[in-house]
């Protein structure tokens, strides 16, 4: 991590909550566990509403912050 401009948080948005967003959120939490990962749920959409909600629940269980 760059000590001059440290990463304070990460915010994710995206078209496929249930594919791309959830995958990237879990990768980020695994690689940077101390950095807060936010997901702006109003700027995401899933293949279906049910899969969108399931992905948000999965990310919340993985300690992502769902806005």
C-alpha positions as CSV (number, residue, x, y, z in Angstrom):
1,X,0.0,0.0,0.0
2,X,1.2,3.5,-0.8
3,X,2.1,5.3,2.4
4,X,1.9,8.7,0.8
5,X,-1.8,8.4,-0.3
6,X,-3.2,5.4,1.7
7,X,-6.5,3.9,0.7
8,X,-9.1,4.9,3.2
9,X,-12.1,3.2,1.7
10,X,-13.4,1.7,-1.5
11,X,-16.8,2.2,-3.0
12,X,-18.2,-0.2,-5.6
13,X,-21.1,0.3,-8.1
14,X,-21.9,-1.8,-11.1
15,X,-24.4,-3.3,-13.5
16,X,-24.3,-6.9,-12.3
17,X,-24.5,-6.9,-8.5
18,X,-24.8,-10.7,-8.6
19,X,-21.8,-11.3,-10.8
20,X,-19.2,-8.5,-11.1
21,X,-19.8,-6.4,-8.0
22,X,-20.0,-9.3,-5.5
23,X,-16.9,-11.0,-7.0
24,X,-14.8,-7.8,-6.8
25,X,-16.1,-7.0,-3.3
26,X,-15.0,-10.4,-2.0
27,X,-11.6,-10.2,-3.7
28,X,-11.1,-6.7,-2.2
29,X,-12.0,-7.8,1.3
30,X,-9.7,-10.8,1.0
31,X,-6.8,-8.7,-0.2
32,X,-7.4,-5.6,1.9
33,X,-9.3,-6.8,5.0
34,X,-8.8,-3.6,7.0
35,X,-10.1,-1.3,4.3
36,X,-13.8,-0.5,4.4
37,X,-15.6,-1.6,1.2
38,X,-18.8,0.2,0.5
39,X,-21.4,-0.9,-2.0
40,X,-23.9,1.7,-3.3
41,X,-26.9,-0.5,-3.8
42,X,-28.8,2.3,-5.6
43,X,-26.1,2.3,-8.3
44,X,-26.2,-1.5,-8.9
45,X,-28.6,-3.9,-10.6
46,X,-28.7,-7.6,-10.8
47,X,-29.9,-10.1,-13.4
48,X,-33.0,-10.3,-11.3
49,X,-34.2,-8.4,-8.2
50,X,-33.9,-11.6,-6.2
51,X,-30.3,-12.2,-7.3
52,X,-29.5,-8.5,-6.7
53,X,-30.8,-8.8,-3.1
54,X,-29.0,-12.1,-2.6
55,X,-25.7,-10.6,-3.7
56,X,-26.2,-7.6,-1.3
57,X,-26.8,-10.0,1.5
58,X,-23.7,-12.0,0.6
59,X,-21.5,-8.9,0.6
60,X,-23.0,-7.7,3.9
61,X,-22.1,-11.1,5.5
62,X,-18.6,-10.6,4.2
63,X,-18.3,-7.3,6.1
64,X,-19.0,-5.0,3.2
65,X,-21.0,-1.9,4.0
66,X,-24.2,-1.7,2.0
67,X,-25.5,1.9,1.4
